[in-house]
Amino acid sequence: MRSGRGFAPGHNKLKRVRDTQLPFLQKFRENWVRPALFFGNNPISLAGGAVTSASGVTMIAYWLVEIFGRPNDNPYLGIIFFLLLPGLFILGLLLIPVGVFIRRRKLQLAGQIPAEFPKIDLNDRMFRHGLDIVLVATIVNLLVVAVASYRGAAYMDSPQFCGQSCHVMHPEYTAYKISAHSHVACVDCHIGSGAASYFRAKVNGTKQLLEVAFDRYPRPIESPVSSLRPARDICEGCHTPARFVGEKLLVKSAFADDETNTETQSVIVLHLGGQDSLSHLTGIHGVHLGHIEYITTDESRTTIPWVQRRNADGSETTFTSSTLKGVEPQGERRVMDCIDCHNRAAHTFVTPEDALNRAMEQGAISPELPWIHKEGMELLKATYASQEEAMTKIPEQLQAFYQASHPEVLASKADLVKTAGQQLVLLYSQNVFPYMKVTWGTHPNHIGHMSYPGCFRCHDGDHVTKDGKASITQDCSACHNLLVVDEKKPKVLTDLGIQ
């Protein structure tokens, strides 16, 4: 049986710990807790606590709704709950020490700081519970600041913030949503990873915010983006340009401006090429990537009077336009990469001809409606003061045309006419933005050469070497073979089982 003395060593050890801790706790209470509570009893600090509590509770409630309820895509709610409220929360936290400092300063100047601050009675249950609440609130505040900072940064990196919260970006965001890259976040191409990229983007974003605030932003948005990262850091994260693709069959439909909207098709074989199994560089991709430099003399990179090719043996061949007369031009010098041809990969604006032909080919606008191609083209190319005006006038004028010229069509195919009007409005709203001065053809697409100079920026027959013995080829078959050009129901498609 143990005696009472058997507990003496442990008891003495506990007593020594308590004796060691007591002066520390006492000093902390007297030098920090008492002054903090005394000076913190002021209107500024109390207001800061109220602002922090209100904004914190509101943010937490919204996060819970977002987790367990239906997410809201409204960009302005995101600005409020991910940017403004976190700012108010932090402002409230800052007001607390500011109020403490101001009250202490006033009392110090007035000589009214007490020699001994009001005592803290830890034996008082209410006071102890108050301290517990302060401790829990402090921990919660730290967690809220951490979560709010992360959510705010994540929200500012979202496509919704980039495209919806700023009306200036509406044209680019509209094109982005219907592009093949709509699943790729804006920041993946425009910012990239790392603290340095993030910092540069936020500095640039602040500049753009000031431009919008003072109505000094460019109309339309300048293109190409001069600060865009090289294709090797963007495109090649998903695509491998040197991969051998070989040939690609392209079928394009076109409709005539006659009563029956006669459909014809062109069939093209594109020599995309790449790097084959023997490491030979062939086709469009293989010939162009990585070893061609050029100088452009305009901001849209449409005028290219100087081109230099690095050959397989390490030598260089320079081709210049006849307009230079042997003098190297002044302008932007670039190594050709994906973006020089695929310059609108995620923000493509098409021509009215391409837009209407594609809609009719897919059946969104019925080719059964007589003269729909001719009338639709005229309505798309007409000038409207705003998209809202186009939304009203395009369906009205289409309806008026059939009412005046083909009332029988309007009587028997009213639904098709109504749908055609709606689709024409959609095509217009996806490509024309009057308030941003974006209209058909504002932003050229350098793929191909039918609607814009594109390939002919260099392959124009005018870029020759200094001795005149070589030139950049203008041979169509170097890039593609035309199997059929504007034929009705071409046999080759039937042979291939496509039509």
Secondary structure, 3 states (H helix, E strand, C coil): CCCHHHHHHHHHHHHHHHHHHHHHHHHHHHHHHHHHHHHHCCHHHHHHHHHHHHHHHHHHHHHHHHHHCCCCCCHHHHHHHHHHHHHHHHHHHHHHHHHHHHHHHHHHHHCCCCCCCCCCCCCCHHHHHHHHHHHHHHHHHHHHHHHHHHHHHHHHCCHHHHHHCCHHHHHHHHHHHCCCCCCCCHHHHHCCCCHHHHHHHHHHHHHHHHHHHCCCCCCCCCCCCCCCCCCCCCHHHCCCCCECCEEEEEEEEEECCCCCCCEEEEEEEEEEEEECCCCCEEHHHHHHCCCEEEEECCCCCCCCCEEEEECCCCCEEEEEECCCCCCCCCCEEEECCHHHHCCCCCCCCCCHHHHHHHHHHCCCCCCCCCCHHHHHHHHHHCCCCCHHHHHHHHHHHHHHHHHHHCHHHHHHCHHHHHHHHHHHHHHHHHHCEHHHCECCCCCCCCCCCCCCCHHHHCCCCCEECCCCCCECCCCHHHCEEEEEEEECCCHHHHHCCCC
